[in-house]
Amino acid sequence: MPDPKFEIQMLHDRVMIKVDQEPEERRSTSGIVIPATVKMANRLVWGEVCGVGANARSVKVGDKVLFSPEDQYEVEVHGQTYLVMRERDLHAVATQTTEHGTGLYL
């Protein structure tokens, strides 16, 4: 009998995030190639919200968010790795409009 499939519902203010895969090597703004072996301390990363709890107020599924990947809980679902964290651990939400914010958008 095959394994049953489960729907995942996040609880409280928890958020499930799929981390954007960073390329093997990066380029600085001046064009210098930075190899994948160089690790930058305290680097924030972007990810996509895949699930939110009922008490999450500022994010919704599909939002692109900025967060610190350190000390977060990892979970693997169907071969894909996700991070689970509290909404308050997010640093920013990317938006298409600039009604309020820095005026920077992706």
Backbone torsions as a table, in degrees:
resi	resn	phi	psi	omega
1	MET	NA	128.0	-179.4
2	PRO	-68.1	157.4	178.4
3	ASP	-64.6	137.3	177.4
4	PRO	-70.3	151.3	177.2
5	LYS	-93.1	138.3	-179.0
6	PHE	-116.2	142.7	171.2
7	GLU	-88.4	136.7	-178.2
8	ILE	-102.3	124.0	176.0
9	GLN	-118.5	118.8	179.9
10	MET	-72.8	149.2	-178.0
11	LEU	-105.7	154.0	173.3
12	HIS	52.9	-121.6	-178.2
13	ASP	-106.7	22.2	-178.4
14	ARG	-77.3	148.2	-179.8
15	VAL	-130.1	135.1	175.6
16	MET	-105.0	127.9	-173.0
17	ILE	-126.6	134.8	171.5
18	LYS	-95.1	120.0	-176.1
19	VAL	-76.2	132.9	173.7
20	ASP	-66.7	131.0	179.0
21	GLN	-74.8	126.3	178.2
22	GLU	-81.2	147.0	177.4
23	PRO	-64.8	159.5	-178.7
24	GLU	-56.5	-44.1	178.3
25	GLU	-130.9	155.0	-178.0
26	ARG	-117.8	164.2	173.9
27	ARG	-121.4	136.9	175.3
28	SER	-75.7	172.0	-179.8
29	THR	-64.5	-23.9	177.9
30	SER	-89.7	0.4	175.2
31	GLY	97.7	2.6	179.2
32	ILE	-74.1	131.2	179.5
33	VAL	-80.8	127.0	178.1
34	ILE	-108.9	114.5	-176.4
35	PRO	-67.2	160.6	-177.9
36	ALA	-65.8	-20.9	-178.1
37	THR	-74.2	-15.5	179.4
38	VAL	-82.2	121.0	178.1
39	LYS	-105.9	134.4	178.8
40	MET	-102.7	130.3	-179.0
41	ALA	-70.3	142.9	175.2
42	ASN	54.7	40.1	179.7
43	ARG	-87.8	127.8	176.2
44	LEU	-83.0	150.1	-178.7
45	VAL	-127.9	161.1	177.9
46	TRP	-98.6	148.6	176.1
47	GLY	-153.4	169.1	-179.9
48	GLU	-110.0	133.8	179.7
49	VAL	-74.5	125.3	-179.3
50	CYS	-111.1	-11.4	178.2
51	GLY	-166.9	144.4	179.1
52	VAL	-135.7	149.3	175.6
53	GLY	-80.1	169.4	-177.1
54	ALA	-64.8	-26.2	-177.7
55	ASN	-95.1	3.6	176.0
56	ALA	-74.3	126.9	-173.1
57	ARG	-107.5	-28.1	-170.7
58	SER	-105.0	-10.1	-177.9
59	VAL	-127.1	157.1	175.6
60	LYS	-139.3	166.8	-179.7
61	VAL	-59.6	133.3	-179.9
62	GLY	100.1	-14.8	178.3
63	ASP	-68.0	148.2	173.7
64	LYS	-99.1	124.6	-173.5
65	VAL	-125.9	154.8	178.9
66	LEU	-109.2	131.7	-176.6
67	PHE	-156.9	169.4	175.4
68	SER	-95.6	123.2	-177.4
69	PRO	-78.2	-6.0	-178.6
70	GLU	-72.2	143.6	175.2
71	ASP	55.6	37.5	175.3
72	GLN	-109.9	159.5	179.5
73	TYR	-86.9	131.8	177.4
74	GLU	-102.8	144.9	174.9
75	VAL	-140.1	142.4	178.7
76	GLU	-110.2	125.3	178.9
77	VAL	-126.9	118.3	-179.7
78	HIS	51.9	42.0	176.6
79	GLY	81.0	-1.6	179.4
80	GLN	-105.9	134.4	-180.0
81	THR	-92.8	132.5	178.4
82	TYR	-125.4	158.1	172.6
83	LEU	-109.4	143.0	176.6
84	VAL	-118.2	127.8	-178.4
85	MET	-150.3	170.6	174.6
86	ARG	-79.3	151.6	178.9
87	GLU	-60.0	-34.5	-177.9
88	ARG	-68.0	-14.4	178.1
89	ASP	-83.6	-4.2	177.0
90	LEU	-81.7	144.3	-178.3
91	HIS	-99.5	-30.4	-177.7
92	ALA	-161.0	157.5	174.8
93	VAL	-123.0	125.8	178.4
94	ALA	-76.0	141.4	-178.3
95	THR	-134.8	155.7	178.0
96	GLN	-80.0	-27.8	-177.7
97	THR	-106.2	162.4	-178.4
98	THR	-121.2	44.8	178.6
99	GLU	-63.3	-41.4	178.6
100	HIS	-144.4	137.9	-179.4
101	GLY	138.3	-159.2	-173.7
102	THR	-85.0	-15.7	-174.5
103	GLY	88.5	-2.5	175.9
104	LEU	-93.6	135.3	177.1
105	TYR	-146.6	157.3	-173.7
106	LEU	-87.4	NA	NA
